[in-house]
Amino acid sequence: MLRAHGTRPRSWSTPPIRAACCPGLLKPLVCGQSSSVSAPKTSRVSATNGVQVSTEQIKCLVTGATGYIGGQLVPELLGRGHAVRAMARKPAKLDRAPWRSQVEVTAGDLTKPDSLVKAFDGMDVVYYLVHSMGTSKDFVAEEAESARNVVAAAEKAGVRRIVYLSGLHPEGADLSRHLGSRVEVGEILLASSIETVVLQAGIVIGSGSASFEMVRHLTDRLPVMTTPKWVHNKIQPISIDDALYYLAEAASADVPESRTWDVGGPDVMEYGDAMQTYADVAGLRRRVMVVLPFLTPTIASHWVGLVTPIKAGLARPLVESLECDAICHEHDIDAVIPPPAAGLSSYRDSVVAALKEDHTGRRHLLRFSKVASQ
């Protein structure tokens, strides 16, 4: 079964609203299609001559709006003046979202093509934020079919751009089924006639992010731990705020072509060092790690399931993604979407921000694990 990216939003909190800063609006983006999403006229400064140009408000469809990423992306898009339609398999789950009254909510399931017709109608940009957590045996085929359904619906509706969040990975390496499936989805989208922006990110640091909660709980609970050899693999974490920044800016960025773009924070480190930094920020003693090379992903997944709220079935794709380095191999994104004015958040600052959240994310993580494992 396909799920929205990450766990449920930490408490449907609204992140700080930032002003749009990108120069271009697609090609240019003036959509004449009808839509039930309100789209008042706005004006912008032309990237070429500085003249105020009238343009239609960008209409964005956020799939996976009940997920950790999607639920927080919606207010980011609203803050930039975009019209937003939020899609979920069960729209009632969005009733308590603080932004509910500002968006149109629609039902849709990527595995059911007919449900996408209405959801995609009149949209300029579609955010693809749904992926399988590997809980079904045929999830690879299911994800590929979902990607093809998205392409078909987008082409029929005249969508201008698809923005997809994928994962950082080394080129030419043998990838896990989970990570390989995410890469395949990106390739299907890129092969379509729709302009596609594939953002490849690593571990997202924020309270409620499954990847961060794994770091948090392992470090909190195990002063001494036996670990797999992947604790020495390199990662390039990105703060939730910076991930949302890149996603939101991708709606209007003047991209030259459909392609993948690596995004990450300023720090490259070993996974074990990320745990040690977390311990330091949290006021814990330095953790002792004993590496056992023979720990397989299956064994490691059960180990994670025993000491964290993440069930083994959901821990496996997270663990498998650590089997290879997850770092940026290029920084071409800087020419299209410049870093935030204040700069990208360091890993330490991202952890500090996550720990300042009112909620630990554990409650949402437990709820997510229970639902996704059914």
SERO-4910 file (N, C-alpha, C, O; in steps of 0.05 Angstrom, whole numbers):
BEGIN
 pado doro    nc1    nc2    nc3   cac1   cac2   cac3    cc1    cc2    cc3    oc1    oc2    oc3
  Met    A     17    -24      0      0      0      0     17     25      0     37     27     15
  Leu    A     10     44    -17     25     69    -18     18     87      5     -6     89     13
  Arg    A     38    101     16     34    118     39     46    146     33     63    149     16
  Ala    A     35    166     47     47    192     44     75    192     56     81    176     74
  His    A     92    210     46    120    211     56    121    215     86    108    234     96
  Gly    A    136    198    100    143    203    128    119    196    146    100    183    138
  Thr    A    121    205    171    100    201    190     80    223    188     83    241    172
  Arg    A     59    222    205     40    243    206     53    269    215     73    268    230
  Pro    A     43    292    206     54    318    215     54    319    245     36    309    258
  Arg    A     75    332    256     80    331    285     56    341    301     48    328    321
  Ser    A     43    363    294     19    371    307      4    390    288    -10    408    297
  Trp    A      7    385    262     -4    402    241      5    431    245    -10    449    239
  Ser    A     29    434    256     39    461    261     46    474    234     54    461    215
  Thr    A     43    501    233     48    516    209     76    527    210     82    543    228
  Pro    A     94    520    192    121    530    193    122    560    185    102    570    174
  Pro    A    144    573    190    146    602    184    141    606    154    151    591    137
  Ile    A    125    626    147    119    632    120    142    649    108    150    669    119
  Arg    A    152    640     85    173    655     72    163    667     46    145    657     33
  Ala    A    175    689     38    168    702     13    180    686    -10    202    675     -7
  Ala    A    167    686    -33    178    672    -56    202    688    -66    203    712    -65
  Cys    A    222    673    -76    246    687    -85    255    678   -112    275    688   -123
  Cys    A    241    659   -125    251    649   -150    242    667   -173    221    678   -173
  Pro    A    259    670   -193    254    689   -215    234    680   -235    219    696   -246
  Gly    A    232    654   -241    216    645   -263    190    632   -254    189    621   -232
  Leu    A    170    631   -271    145    617   -266    140    598   -289    126    604   -308
  Leu    A    153    575   -287    151    554   -308    158    566   -335    180    574   -340
  Lys    A    138    567   -354    147    573   -382    130    593   -398    126    586   -422
  Pro    A    121    615   -391    113    624   -364     88    610   -357     74    599   -374
  Leu    A     81    609   -332     58    593   -322     33    610   -322     28    624   -302
  Val    A     17    608   -343     -9    621   -344    -28    600   -353    -29    593   -376
  Cys    A    -44    590   -334    -61    568   -340    -90    577   -344   -101    591   -327
  Gly    A   -101    570   -367   -128    579   -373   -149    558   -366   -173    562   -372
  Gln    A   -141    536   -355   -159    514   -349   -177    522   -325   -168    537   -307
  Ser    A   -201    512   -325   -219    517   -303   -211    500   -279   -201    478   -282
  Ser    A   -216    511   -255   -210    496   -231   -227    507   -209   -232    531   -208
  Ser    A   -235    490   -190   -250    499   -167   -233    512   -146   -243    524   -127
  Val    A   -206    511   -150   -188    525   -132   -186    554   -141   -181    560   -164
  Ser    A   -191    572   -123   -190    600   -129   -162    608   -139   -142    600   -128
  Ala    A   -162    624   -161   -137    632   -172   -137    662   -180   -139    668   -204
  Pro    A   -135    680   -161   -135    708   -167   -110    716   -182    -89    703   -180
  Lys    A   -112    739   -196    -89    750   -210    -68    760   -190    -75    772   -170
  Thr    A    -43    756   -196    -21    767   -180     -2    780   -200     -5    778   -224
  Ser    A     19    793   -189     39    805   -207     66    797   -197     70    792   -173
  Arg    A     86    796   -215    113    790   -207    132    806   -224    124    819   -244
  Val    A    157    807   -216    177    821   -231    190    803   -251    199    781   -244
  Ser    A    190    810   -276    202    793   -297    231    789   -291    245    808   -283
  Ala    A    241    764   -295    269    758   -290    287    772   -311    311    775   -306
  Thr    A    276    780   -333    293    791   -355    295    821   -355    316    832   -360
  Asn    A    272    835   -349    272    864   -351    262    878   -326    261    903   -326
  Gly    A    254    864   -306    246    877   -281    218    890   -283    210    903   -264
  Val    A    203    885   -304    176    897   -308    156    880   -293    157    855   -293
  Gln    A    136    893   -281    115    879   -267     97    864   -288     87    877   -306
  Val    A     94    839   -285     80    823   -304     56    809   -290     60    798   -269
  Ser    A     33    811   -302      9    798   -290     10    768   -297     15    761   -320
  Thr    A      4    752   -278      5    723   -283    -15    709   -265    -22    719   -244
  Glu    A    -25    686   -274    -43    671   -257    -29    659   -233     -6    652   -234
  Gln    A    -44    657   -212    -34    644   -188    -28    615   -195    -44    602   -209
  Ile    A     -6    604   -185      1    576   -191    -17    558   -175    -20    561   -151
  Lys    A    -29    538   -188    -47    520   -176    -32    493   -170    -24    480   -189
  Cys    A    -29    487   -145    -13    464   -137    -30    442   -125    -46    446   -108
  Leu    A    -25    417   -134    -37    394   -122    -16    380   -105      5    373   -115
  Val    A    -22    376    -80     -4    362    -61    -15    335    -56    -35    332    -41
  Thr    A     -3    314    -68    -11    287    -61      3    279    -35     24    290    -28
  Gly    A     -8    261    -20      4    253      6      2    276     26     20    280     42
  Ala    A    -20    291     25    -23    314     43    -25    307     72    -22    324     90
  Thr    A    -31    281     78    -32    273    106     -5    265    117     -3    259    141
  Gly    A     15    265    100     42    256    109     58    278    122     50    301    123
  Tyr    A     81    270    132     99    288    147    108    311    129    107    334    137
  Ile    A    116    305    105    125    326     86    102    341     74    101    366     75
  Gly    A     83    327     63     60    340     50     44    358     68     36    380     60
  Gly    A     40    350     93     24    366    111     37    392    118     23    412    125
  Gln    A     64    393    117     78    418    123     84    434     98     90    458     99
  Leu    A     83    421     74     88    435     49     64    453     43     67    475     31
  Val    A     40    444     49     16    460     42     18    489     52     14    507     36
  Pro    A     23    494     78     25    522     87     48    537     74     47    562     71
  Glu    A     70    523     67     92    536     53     83    547     26     90    569     19
  Leu    A     67    531     12     57    539    -14     37    562    -11     37    581    -27
  Leu    A     19    560      9      0    581     14     14    608     20      6    629     12
  Gly    A     36    606     35     52    629     42     64    643     18     71    667     19
  Arg    A     67    628     -4     78    640    -28     56    650    -47     61    659    -69
  Gly    A     31    649    -37      9    658    -53     -2    639    -73    -18    646    -90
  His    A      6    613    -71     -4    593    -90    -31    583    -81    -38    583    -57
  Ala    A    -47    574   -100    -72    560    -94    -66    530    -90    -51    519   -106
  Val    A    -77    518    -69    -70    491    -63    -94    473    -62   -115    479    -50
  Arg    A    -91    450    -74   -111    428    -71    -96    405    -58    -76    396    -68
  Ala    A   -107    395    -36    -94    374    -20   -108    347    -26   -132    345    -24
  Met    A    -92    327    -34   -104    301    -41    -96    281    -20    -73    279    -11
  Ala    A   -116    264    -12   -111    243      7   -130    220      1   -152    224    -10
  Arg    A   -121    196      7   -139    173      4   -164    175     22   -186    167     14
  Lys    A   -159    186     45   -181    191     65   -181    220     72   -168    228     92
  Pro    A   -195    237     57   -195    266     62   -203    274     90   -195    295    100
  Ala    A   -219    258    104   -228    265    131   -204    268    150   -206    282    170
  Lys    A   -181    256    143   -158    258    160   -146    287    160   -130    294    178
  Leu    A   -155    303    141   -145    330    140   -163    350    154   -158    374    154
  Asp    A   -185    341    165   -205    359    177   -193    377    199   -202    399    203
  Arg    A   -173    367    214   -161    382    236   -137    398    228   -125    411    245
  Ala    A   -130    397    203   -107    413    194   -113    443    197   -135    451    188
  Pro    A    -95    459    207   -101    488    211   -105    503    185   -117    524    185
  Trp    A    -95    492    163    -98    504    137   -122    494    121   -126    501     98
  Arg    A   -138    477    134   -160    463    120   -179    483    106   -187    478     83
  Ser    A   -185    505    118   -204    524    106   -192    540     83   -207    554     69
  Gln    A   -166    538     79   -152    554     59   -147    538     33   -136    549     14
  Val    A   -154    513     34   -148    496     10   -173    480      2   -193    478     17
  Glu    A   -172    469    -22   -192    450    -30   -181    422    -24   -157    416    -30
  Val    A   -197    405    -13   -189    377     -7   -203    358    -25   -228    361    -30
  Thr    A   -189    339    -36   -200    320    -55   -190    292    -48   -168    288    -38
  Ala    A   -207    272    -54   -199    244    -51   -184    235    -75   -190    243    -98
  Gly    A   -164    218    -71   -149    207    -93   -130    185    -84   -119    187    -62
  Asp    A   -127    165   -100   -109    143    -94    -92    138   -119   -103    132   -141
  Leu    A    -66    139   -117    -49    136   -140    -51    109   -153    -44    106   -177
  Thr    A    -61     89   -139    -64     63   -150    -91     59   -165    -96     39   -177
  Lys    A   -108     80   -164   -134     80   -177   -136    103   -197   -143    125   -189
  Pro    A   -130     98   -222   -129    120   -242   -154    137   -243   -152    161   -247
  Asp    A   -177    125   -241   -202    140   -243   -204    161   -222   -217    182   -226
  Ser    A   -192    156   -198   -194    175   -176   -177    200   -180   -180    220   -166
  Leu    A   -159    199   -200   -141    221   -205   -151    242   -224   -141    264   -226
  Val    A   -172    235   -239   -182    253   -260   -191    279   -248   -181    300   -257
  Lys    A   -208    279   -229   -218    303   -216   -196    317   -200   -194    342   -201
  Ala    A   -179    301   -187   -158    313   -170   -138    329   -186   -128    350   -177
  Phe    A   -131    320   -210   -111    333   -227   -122    355   -245   -107    371   -255
  Asp    A   -148    356   -248   -161    375   -266   -154    404   -259   -159    412   -236
  Gly    A   -144    419   -277   -139    447   -273   -114    454   -258   -109    477   -251
  Met    A    -97    434   -252    -73    439   -236    -49    446   -254    -46    435   -276
  Asp    A    -33    464   -244     -8    471   -258     16    454   -249     31    445   -266
  Val    A     18    449   -223     40    435   -211     29    412   -194     11    416   -177
  Val    A     40    388   -197     32    365   -180     56    357   -164     78    351   -175
  Tyr    A     53    356   -138     73    346   -119     69    317   -114     48    309   -104
  Tyr    A     89    301   -121     87    272   -118    102    265    -92    126    263    -91
  Leu    A     86    262    -70     98    258    -43     88    232    -31     85    230     -6
  Val    A     82    213    -48     71    187    -38     90    165    -47     99    164    -70
  His    A     97    147    -28    113    124    -36    107    101    -17     97    106      5
  Ser    A    114     78    -25    109     54     -8    131     51     13    154     57      7
  Met    A    124     42     36    143     36     57    152      7     55    164     -4     74
  Gly    A    146     -5     33    155    -33     29    140    -53     46    151    -74     53
  Thr    A    115    -47     52    100    -65     70     86    -87     54     75   -106     66
  Ser    A     86    -85     28     73   -106     12     94   -119     -6    114   -106    -13
  Lys    A     90   -144    -13    110   -159    -29    114   -147    -57    135   -149    -68
  Asp    A     92   -136    -68     93   -126    -95     95    -95    -96     86    -83   -115
  Phe    A    108    -83    -76    108    -54    -75    124    -42    -98    117    -19   -106
  Val    A    144    -55   -109    159    -44   -131    141    -41   -155    141    -19   -167
  Ala    A    126    -61   -162    107    -60   -185     85    -39   -179     77    -25   -197
  Glu    A     76    -38   -154     55    -20   -146     64      9   -149     49     26   -159
  Glu    A     89     15   -141     99     42   -143    102     50   -173     96     73   -180
  Ala    A    113     32   -189    117     38   -217     90     43   -231     87     62   -247
  Glu    A     70     27   -225     43     31   -236     31     57   -227     18     71   -243
  Ser    A     36     65   -202     26     90   -192     39    114   -207     25    133   -213
  Ala    A     65    111   -212     78    132   -227     67    135   -255     63    158   -265
  Arg    A     61    113   -268     49    114   -294     21    126   -293     13    141   -312
  Asn    A      7    120   -272    -20    132   -269    -18    163   -266    -35    177   -277
  Val    A      2    172   -251      6    200   -247     12    214   -274      2    235   -280
  Val    A     30    201   -289     37    213   -315     13    215   -333      8    235   -346
  Ala    A     -3    193   -335    -27    193   -352    -46    215   -343    -57    229   -360
  Ala    A    -51    217   -317    -70    237   -307    -60    265   -312    -75    283   -319
  Ala    A    -34    269   -308    -22    296   -312    -23    304   -341    -29    327   -347
  Glu    A    -16    285   -359    -17    292   -388    -45    298   -397    -50    317   -413
  Lys    A    -65    284   -387    -93    288   -394   -103    315   -384   -118    328   -398
  Ala    A    -94    323   -360   -103    347   -347    -88    372   -356    -95    394   -350
  Gly    A    -66    368   -371    -50    391   -380    -33    402   -358    -27    426   -358
  Val    A    -25    386   -339     -7    395   -317     20    404   -329     30    392   -348
  Arg    A     30    426   -319     55    438   -330     80    425   -317    100    422   -331
  Arg    A     79    417   -292    103    408   -278     96    388   -257     76    390   -243
  Ile    A    114    368   -254    112    349   -232    137    352   -214    159    354   -225
  Val    A    133    354   -188    155    356   -169    155    331   -152    135    325   -139
  Tyr    A    177    315   -153    178    290   -139    201    290   -119    223    299   -126
  Leu    A    197    280    -95    217    278    -75    228    250    -74    213    231    -67
  Ser    A    253    246    -82    266    220    -82    289    220    -62    291    238    -45
  Gly    A    306    200    -63    328    197    -43    355    199    -56    360    191    -78
  Leu    A    374    210    -40    402    210    -49    413    182    -50    406    165    -34
  His    A    430    177    -70    441    150    -73    466    152    -91    467    170   -108
  Pro    A    484    133    -89    508    133   -106    500    122   -134    484    104   -136
  Glu    A    512    134   -154    507    125   -182    520     98   -187    543     93   -179
  Gly    A    506     80   -200    517     55   -208    519     34   -185    529     12   -190
  Ala    A    509     40   -162    510     21   -139    486      3   -139    465     10   -150
  Asp    A    489    -20   -127    466    -38   -123    449    -26   -100    458    -25    -77
  Leu    A    425    -17   -107    408     -4    -88    388    -25    -76    382    -45    -88
  Ser    A    378    -18    -52    357    -35    -40    332    -33    -57    329    -15    -73
  Arg    A    314    -52    -54    290    -52    -69    274    -27    -64    262    -15    -83
  His    A    274    -17    -39    259      7    -32    271     31    -46    256     46    -59
  Leu    A    297     35    -43    309     59    -55    309     57    -86    305     76   -100
  Gly    A    314     32    -96    313     28   -125    286     34   -136    284     44   -159
  Ser    A    265     28   -121    238     33   -130    233     63   -132    220     73   -151
  Arg    A    243     78   -113    240    107   -113    254    119   -137    245    138   -150
  Val    A    278    108   -143    293    118   -167    277    112   -192    276    128   -210
  Glu    A    266     88   -194    250     80   -217    226     98   -221    220    106   -244
  Val    A    213    106   -200    190    124   -202    199    150   -214    186    161   -232
  Gly    A    222    161   -205    233    185   -216    239    182   -246    233    201   -262
  Glu    A    249    159   -254    256    155   -282    230    154   -299    230    164   -322
  Ile    A    209    143   -289    184    142   -303    173    170   -307    163    177   -329
  Leu    A    174    186   -287    165    214   -288    182    230   -308    171    246   -324
  Leu    A    208    226   -307    226    241   -324    223    234   -353    228    250   -371
  Ala    A    214    210   -359    210    201   -386    184    211   -398    179    206   -422
  Ser    A    167    224   -383    142    233   -392    144    259   -407    166    271   -409
  Ser    A    122    269   -418    122    294   -433    119    318   -414    119    341   -423
  Ile    A    115    312   -388    111    334   -368    138    343   -357    155    326   -350
  Glu    A    142    369   -356    166    379   -343    168    368   -314    149    371   -299
  Thr    A    190    356   -307    193    343   -281    217    352   -266    239    354   -277
  Val    A    213    358   -241    235    365   -222    237    343   -201    218    339   -185
  Val    A    258    328   -202    262    306   -182    283    316   -162    307    319   -169
  Leu    A    275    321   -137    293    330   -116    301    305   -100    284    290    -90
  Gln    A    327    300    -99    338    277    -84    350    286    -58    370    300    -58
  Ala    A    337    278    -36    346    287     -9    353    263      7    345    240      2
  Gly    A    369    267     28    376    246     47    358    247     71    334    251     69
  Ile    A    370    242     95    355    242    120    344    270    126    359    289    126
  Val    A    318    271    130    305    297    137    304    299    168    294    281    181
  Ile    A    315    321    178    316    325    207    294    343    217    293    366    210
  Gly    A    276    331    232    253    346    243    237    327    261    237    303    257
  Ser    A    225    339    282    210    323    300    186    310    286    169    323    275
  Gly    A    185    283    286    164    269    273    174    255    247    160    238    237
  Ser    A    197    263    237    208    250    213    217    222    222    232    220    242
  Ala    A    209    202    207    216    174    215    247    171    217    256    157    235
  Ser    A    262    183    198    291    180    198    303    193    223    321    181    236
  Phe    A    293    216    230    303    230    254    295    215    279    311    213    298
  Glu    A    270    205    280    261    191    304    277    166    309    281    157    331
  Met    A    287    154    287    304    130    290    330    138    304    340    125    322
  Val    A    342    160    294    367    170    307    361    177    336    377    169    354
  Arg    A    339    191    341    333    199    368    329    176    387    342    175    409
  His    A    313    157    380    307    135    398    330    116    403    335    106    425
  Leu    A    345    110    381    369     93    385    389    106    404    400     93    421
  Thr    A    393    132    400    413    146    417    403    150    445    418    147    465
  Asp    A    377    156    448    366    160    475    367    135    492    373    136    516
  Arg    A    362    112    480    357     88    495    382     70    497    382     52    514
  Leu    A    402     74    481    425     56    481    451     70    486    464     80    467
  Pro    A    460     72    512    486     84    517    509     67    505    529     78    497
  Val    A    504     41    504    523     23    491    507      6    471    487     -6    478
  Met    A    516      6    446    501     -8    426    519    -24    406    541    -15    400
  Thr    A    508    -47    398    521    -61    376    508    -51    350    483    -50    349
  Thr    A    524    -44    331    513    -32    307    522    -46    281    543    -59    281
  Pro    A    507    -43    260    516    -53    234    538    -35    224    543    -14    234
  Lys    A    552    -45    203    575    -30    193    567     -4    179    584     14    175
  Trp    A    541      0    173    532     24    159    534     49    177    528     71    168
  Val    A    540     46    203    544     70    219    568     86    210    571    109    217
  His    A    585     74    193    608     88    182    602     99    154    620    112    142
  Asn    A    578     95    144    571    105    117    565    135    119    557    145    140
  Lys    A    569    149     98    566    178     97    537    186     91    524    174     75
  Ile    A    528    207    105    502    218    101    504    248     99    523    260    109
  Gln    A    484    261     87    483    290     85    455    299     93    438    303     75
  Pro    A    450    301    119    423    308    128    414    336    119    430    353    112
  Ile    A    387    339    118    376    365    111    354    371    131    338    353    137
  Ser    A    352    396    140    331    403    159    304    403    145    302    407    121
  Ile    A    283    398    161    256    398    149    250    425    137    237    426    115
  Asp    A    259    447    149    253    474    138    266    477    110    255    488     92
  Asp    A    291    467    108    305    470     82    293    452     61    292    459     38
  Ala    A    285    428     69    272    410     50    246    423     39    240    421     15
  Leu    A    230    435     57    206    448     49    211    472     31    197    477     13
  Tyr    A    233    486     37    241    509     21    246    501     -8    235    513    -26
  Tyr    A    261    480    -12    267    471    -39    242    461    -53    238    467    -77
  Leu    A    226    446    -39    201    436    -51    183    459    -59    172    459    -82
  Ala    A    179    478    -42    161    500    -48    171    518    -71    156    526    -88
  Glu    A    197    523    -70    209    539    -92    208    525   -119    208    538   -140
  Ala    A    207    498   -118    207    483   -143    181    488   -159    180    482   -183
  Ala    A    161    499   -146    136    504   -161    140    526   -182    127    526   -202
  Ser    A    158    545   -176    161    568   -194    189    572   -204    195    590   -219
  Ala    A    208    554   -197    235    557   -206    237    555   -236    223    539   -249
  Asp    A    255    570   -248    259    570   -277    280    549   -284    303    554   -287
  Val    A    270    524   -285    288    501   -291    292    498   -320    274    502   -336
  Pro    A    317    491   -328    323    489   -357    314    463   -370    310    463   -394
  Glu    A    310    442   -354    302    416   -365    292    398   -343    295    404   -320
  Ser    A    280    376   -352    271    356   -333    296    340   -325    310    329   -342
  Arg    A    300    338   -299    324    323   -289    323    320   -259    304    330   -246
  Thr    A    342    305   -248    345    303   -219    363    325   -208    381    334   -222
  Trp    A    358    333   -183    374    353   -170    379    344   -142    361    338   -127
  Asp    A    405    342   -134    412    334   -107    408    358    -88    417    380    -94
  Val    A    396    353    -65    393    374    -44    402    362    -18    396    339    -11
  Gly    A    416    378     -2    425    369     24    435    392     41    438    414     31
  Gly    A    438    387     66    449    408     84    479    412     80    490    399     63
  Pro    A    491    429     96    519    435     92    539    415    103    562    416     98
  Asp    A    528    396    120    546    377    134    545    349    122    523    338    117
  Val    A    569    338    117    571    310    109    585    295    132    606    304    142
  Met    A    573    273    141    584    259    165    577    230    163    561    221    147
  Glu    A    589    214    181    581    186    184    556    185    200    550    202    217
  Tyr    A    540    164    195    515    161    210    520    160    240    505    171    256
  Gly    A    541    146    248    548    144    276    554    171    288    547    177    311
  Asp    A    567    189    272    573    216    282    547    232    285    545    249    303
  Ala    A    527    226    268    502    240    271    489    232    298    477    249    311
  Met    A    492    207    306    481    199    332    496    211    355    484    220    374
  Gln    A    523    213    352    539    226    373    532    256    376    531    266    398
  Thr    A    528    269    353    520    298    355    493    301    368    489    319    384
  Tyr    A    475    283    361    449    284    374    452    281    404    440    296    420
  Ala    A    468    262    413    473    257    441    484    282    455    475    289    477
  Asp    A    502    295    442    514    319    453    494    341    456    492    354    477
  Val    A    477    346    435    457    367    436    436    360    458    426    378    471
  Ala    A    429    334    461    409    326    480    420    324    508    405    318    527
  Gly    A    445    330    512    457    329    539    463    301    549    463    296    573
  Leu    A    467    282    530    473    255    537    503    250    536    518    264    522
  Arg    A    512    229    549    540    221    547    546    210    519    528    200    505
  Arg    A    571    211    512    579    200    486    572    170    485    578    155    504
  Arg    A    560    161    463    552    134    461    575    115    452    592    123    437
  Val    A    574     91    462    594     71    455    582     53    434    561     41    438
  Met    A    596     50    411    585     34    389    605     12    382    628     17    377
  Val    A    594    -12    382    610    -36    375    599    -46    348    577    -56    347
  Val    A    615    -44    328    606    -51    301    608    -81    297    629    -93    301
  Leu    A    585    -93    288    584   -121    281    578   -123    251    556   -120    243
  Pro    A    599   -129    235    596   -129    206    575   -149    196    564   -146    174
  Phe    A    569   -170    211    551   -191    201    522   -184    205    504   -200    196
  Leu    A    515   -161    217    487   -154    220    474   -148    193    482   -128    180
  Thr    A    455   -164    185    442   -160    159    419   -139    163    412   -133    185
  Pro    A    409   -128    140    387   -109    142    363   -121    157    349   -107    172
  Thr    A    358   -147    153    335   -160    167    340   -159    197    322   -152    212
  Ile    A    363   -168    206    369   -168    234    369   -139    245    358   -134    267
  Ala    A    381   -121    230    382    -93    239    355    -81    241    349    -65    259
  Ser    A    337    -89    223    309    -78    224    295    -87    249    281    -72    262
  His    A    299   -113    257    286   -123    281    299   -109    306    285   -104    325
  Trp    A    325   -104    304    339    -90    326    327    -62    329    321    -53    352
  Val    A    323    -47    307    310    -21    308    282    -23    319    273     -6    335
  Gly    A    267    -44    310    240    -47    319    238    -52    349    218    -45    361
  Leu    A    258    -64    360    258    -70    389    262    -46    406    251    -44    428
  Val    A    278    -27    397    286     -5    414    275     22    406    280     43    418
  Thr    A    259     23    385    246     47    376    216     42    371    208     18    371
  Pro    A    199     63    368    171     58    362    166     49    334    144     43    326
  Ile    A    187     47    317    184     40    289    184     10    287    203     -4    295
  Lys    A    162     -1    276    160    -30    273    181    -40    252    189    -25    235
  Ala    A    189    -65    255    210    -76    239    204    -73    209    222    -68    193
  Gly    A    179    -77    201    171    -75    173    176    -48    162    182    -45    138
  Leu    A    172    -27    178    176      0    169    205      8    173    215     26    159
  Ala    A    219     -4    192    247      2    196    264     -8    174    285      4    168
  Arg    A    255    -30    161    273    -42    140    280    -22    118    303    -20    111
  Pro    A    260     -8    105    268     10     84    286     33     94    303     42     79
  Leu    A    283     41    119    300     62    130    329     51    134    348     64    127
  Val    A    330     26    144    356     13    148    370      8    121    394     13    118
  Glu    A    355     -2    102    367     -9     76    377     16     62    397     15     47
  Ser    A    364     39     67    374     64     54    401     73     65    414     89     53
  Leu    A    409     61     88    435     68    100    457     49     90    480     53     98
  Glu    A    450     30     74    470     10     65    490     22     45    511     10     40
  Cys    A    484     46     36    503     60     18    504     90     26    487     99     41
  Asp    A    525    103     17    527    132     24    504    147     12    495    141    -10
  Ala    A    495    167     26    473    184     17    482    213     18    474    228     37
  Ile    A    497    222     -2    508    249     -2    503    261    -30    499    247    -49
  Cys    A    504    287    -31    501    302    -56    525    297    -74    548    299    -65
  His    A    520    292    -99    542    289   -119    545    313   -137    565    315   -152
  Glu    A    526    331   -135    528    356   -150    511    377   -135    494    370   -119
  His    A    517    402   -140    503    424   -127    491    443   -148    489    467   -145
  Asp    A    482    431   -171    470    446   -192    446    462   -184    439    482   -196
  Ile    A    432    452   -163    408    465   -154    413    494   -146    395    511   -148
  Asp    A    437    501   -138    443    528   -130    439    549   -152    432    572   -146
  Ala    A    442    540   -177    438    558   -199    409    563   -206    401    582   -220
  Val    A    392    545   -196    363    546   -202    347    555   -178    329    572   -181
  Ile    A    354    544   -155    341    552   -130    364    559   -111    375    541    -98
  Pro    A    371    585   -108    392    592    -90    385    584    -61    362    582    -55
  Pro    A    405    579    -45    400    571    -17    384    593     -3    383    616    -12
  Pro    A    370    587     19    355    607     34    373    631     42    398    628     44
  Ala    A    361    654     45    377    678     50    394    675     75    416    685     76
  Ala    A    384    661     95    398    657    120    418    633    118    432    627    138
  Gly    A    419    620     95    436    597     92    423    571    100    402    571    114
  Leu    A    434    549     92    423    523    100    430    517    129    452    524    138
  Ser    A    412    504    143    416    497    171    437    475    174    436    455    159
  Ser    A    455    478    193    473    457    199    459    433    212    436    437    222
  Tyr    A    471    410    213    459    387    226    453    393    255    432    387    266
  Arg    A    473    404    269    470    410    298    446    429    302    430    425    320
  Asp    A    445    450    286    423    469    289    396    456    283    375    463    295
  Ser    A    396    438    264    371    424    257    362    406    280    338    405    286
  Val    A    381    393    294    374    377    317    363    394    340    344    388    353
  Val    A    376    417    344    367    436    365    339    444    359    322    444    377
  Ala    A    333    451    334    306    460    327    286    437    331    263    442    340
  Ala    A    293    413    324    275    390    327    269    385    357    246    379    363
  Leu    A    289    388    374    285    383    402    269    405    416    258    401    438
  Lys    A    267    428    403    252    450    414    222    447    408    205    462    419
  Glu    A    215    429    390    187    425    384    172    416    408    182    402    425
  Asp    A    147    425    410    130    418    433    124    388    435    121    377    456
  His    A    124    375    411    117    347    411    141    331    401    155    340    383
  Thr    A    146    308    412    169    292    404    165    278    377    184    268    365
  Gly    A    140    277    369    135    262    344    129    233    350    121    218    332
  Arg    A    134    224    374    131    195    381    102    187    378     96    165    368
  Arg    A     83    204    386     55    197    385     47    192    355     33    173    349
  His    A     55    210    338     49    208    309     63    184    297     51    170    281
  Leu    A     87    179    306    102    156    295     89    130    303     87    112    287
  Leu    A     79    128    328     66    104    337     40    100    321     34     77    313
  Arg    A     25    121    316      0    119    301      6    111    272     -8     94    261
  Phe    A     27    123    261     35    116    233     43     87    231     35     73    213
  Ser    A     59     78    250     68     50    249     45     31    251     44     10    237
  Lys    A     25     37    268      3     20    271    -14     18    246    -22     -4    238
  Val    A    -19     41    233    -36     41    209    -22     28    186    -33     12    172
  Ala    A      4     35    182     18     26    159     24     -4    159     28    -16    138
  Ser    A     23    -15    183     30    -44    185      5    -61    182      7    -86    181
  Gln    A    -18    -49    179    -43    -65    176    -46    -76    148    -65    -89    142
***
